[in-house]
Amino acid sequence: MPDSPQISAPLASAAPSSTLDHVDCWVFDLDNTLYPAETDLFGLIDMRMGDYISRLLDVDAAQARIVQKRYFIDHGTTLSGLMRYHGVDPHHFLDFVHDIDLDRLQADPALIGHIEALPGRKLIFTNGDAPYARRVLDRLGLSHIFELIHDIHTTGYRPKPDPHGYALLRDEYGVNLNHAAFFEDMARNLKPAKALGMTTIWLNNGSESGHVDAHEDFIDFETHHLTPFLQNILCGE
């Protein structure tokens, strides 16, 4: 696969630098966006989720996985389904599933430099929680770059792709969404971002269910690798 960004049909004739000149706020998803999907950090979280559901519902691992994935697809996150149908305390759940070793994460000096060099504000928008996000950012050497973490607690437990969380970027943090870019590995999470005026970049990197509902109508850019994409922006290629 080429390292240069793939651009969806509506922007096929435009260079990334020129089409992103208006951006003064850079919003990044966390997991499988700021580090490669093949790191499979979510695989560790996945196992913890299965253990949690098995204990909660007194079911075996196979049945727990069915529940977990059904809630993820139907409600945006497994947590949302567990809260709705089983009254799960979100803090208890998130503390449990995020209690994982982060040793497999490695800092990428080039990525650090590119994000640091982007002009304007840099924010995290994640369906996880801020304590976990801070641990990941620390491990990646990125914690000093991001102004804030917009997490599942601050969205009122209405996860992406619920438009509510995107609107809060504007209403709570003063982000002009028409001058913001959003980087995300789950294609379906880009649809509300585009509808609210954001420039959207899909990290098509093999994330589980990342391709679901993908459509060029709401994806401005598609790339397999974040670091070279940002390099092309900064170098004007």
N, C-alpha and C positions, 0 to 999 in steps of 0.2 A: 504494500500500500504506500502511496506517496505521502511524504510528511507535510507537503503544502496543503492548505485548507481546501476542502471541496466546498463549492458555493452552490446553493440551490438555484433553480432556474430563473427566478425573478431578478437575481443579482449576478447572473453568470458573466456579464460583461464588465463588472465593476471590481476594482482592486480592493482588498480588505482595508487598506489604510484610508482610502478616500471615503468608503462607505461607513467607516467608523469614526470619522473626524468629529462628528457631533457628540460623541459619547464623553460624558464627564463623570459617570458613575459606573463602576464595574462590579457586577453582582455575580458571585460564584456559588454554585452548589458545593457541597463538601465531598461526600463519599463518592468514589469512582469518577470524580471530576478533577480534584486537585492531586490525585494520585492515580496510577493506572488501575484499571479494573482487574487486570490479571494478578494484582497484589492479593486479591480475594480476601480483603479484610472483612467484607460483609459475610463471607463464609463462616467466620468465627461468631459474628453476631447472630447469624442465621441459626447456628447450633444452640446458642443461648436462648433464642426465642422459642425454639422447639422444646427445650427443657422447661422453660417457664410455662408454656401452654400445657405440656404433659402433666405438670404438677397441679396447675390450676384446674384443669378439666378432668384429671384422672383418666387420661387416655394414653395410648401407646404413641411411639414416635411417628409412625406413619399417619395416624389420624391427626396428630398435632400439626404435622406439616400441611395437611390438607386445609385445616382451619387457618393456619398462618398465611398461606398463599391466597386463600379465598378472601380473607380480610384485606390483604395487601392490594389485590386487584380491585376489590369492590369499594374500598374506603380510603385508598391512598397510602395508608400505612397499616401494618398489623395492629399497632397500638389503637388506632381509631376504632377498629372493629371490637377489640377487647374492651375498650371503654364503653362502647355503645351497648354491647350485649352481655357483658360480664362485670361491669362496674370497676374495672381495674384502675388502681391508682397509677397515673402516668409516671410519677417520680419513682415509685417502686419498680415498675417495669423497666424504665430506661436505665436506672442504676444497675439493675441485674444484667440486662442484655449487653450493656456497654462495658461490663467488667471483663475486658479482654486485654491480651498482650498486644502492644503495638510495634513489636520489634521488626516485623516485616515491612514497616514503612521506612523509607529512606528519603532524606532531603535531596532535592534536585537543585543544585546551585543556579543552573540556567533558568529554571522556572521561577525561582525566588527573584532573580534579577529582573526578569521580564515583567512579573506582576508589580514589583516595586516601581518599575519605570513607567507603568501606565499612568497617564495624566488624569488626576481626579481622585474621587473617593473609591474605596474598595470595601465591599461588604460580603458577608457570608449569609446565605439563605438556605437553611437546611431543615429537613423533616426530623432530624435528630435534636439533641439538646445541647445547650451551650457548654456544660462541663465536658462532655465527650468531645465536642468540636474543638475546644481549647487544647485538649490532650493531643488530638490529631494535628492541629496547627503547630503546636510546640514541636512535635516529632518531625514535621515537615520543614521546620525552620521558617514558618510563615506567620507566626503569631503577632509579630511586630508590625505587619503590613496592614492588617484589616482593622477598620474603624469599629465595627460592631458585628455581632452574630445575631441574626434574626432567626430564632429557633421555634420549635414546636410549641413551647410554652408561650412565647410572645404572640403567636398566631391564634392563641385560644384553642389549641388542639384541633385546628382546621388545616390539615396538611396540604401541601402541593398535591394536586393541581387546583385546589379550591382558590378562587380568585381573591378571597379575603386577605390572605397573607401577602399577596402581591400589592394590593391596594394599600396595605399598611406601610409598605416601603415608602410610598408617597405621603400618606397621612401622618405617620409617626416619625419618620426620619427625613422628611423634606426632599425625597428623591424625585426629580423630574423624570418620570418614566419614559418620556420621549427622548431623553438624552442619556438613557441607561442601557447597558448591554447585560444580558443574562446568559451564563454558561451553565449547562446542565446535561447530565448523561441520560436522563429519562425524557424521551422525546415528548411524551404527553404533558409533561410539566411546563413545556414551552408555549403551549397554546394560550393559556390565560395571559402570559407575559406579553405575547405578541398582540393580543386583543387590547391590552392596556397601553400599547405604544412602545414597548421595549424592543430593542434589537436582540435577536435570539441566536444562540450558537449551540448546536447539538454536538456533544462529545459522543460520537458513535463508536464506542470502544469495546463493545461486547458485554456491557452490563446486563444482568438478568432482566428481561422484559424491557430493556432500554428502547427497543425499536417499536414497541406497541403504540399504535395510533400515529406513528410518524407521518407527517405530510408537509410538503413544501409550502403550503399556504401559511404555515406559522413557523417555519424554520428558515431563517435568513442565511445561516452558514452551517455547514456540516464539516466536521474534522474528526480524524481518528486520534489525534495527538495534540494536547493543549500547548506544550512548549513551543513547537515550531509554528503553530498558528499565531501565538502571541509575538514571536520573533518577526513574522511577516508583517504584522501590524506595525511594530515599532520600527522596522527597517523600511517601511513604505513599499513593500513588494506586492 
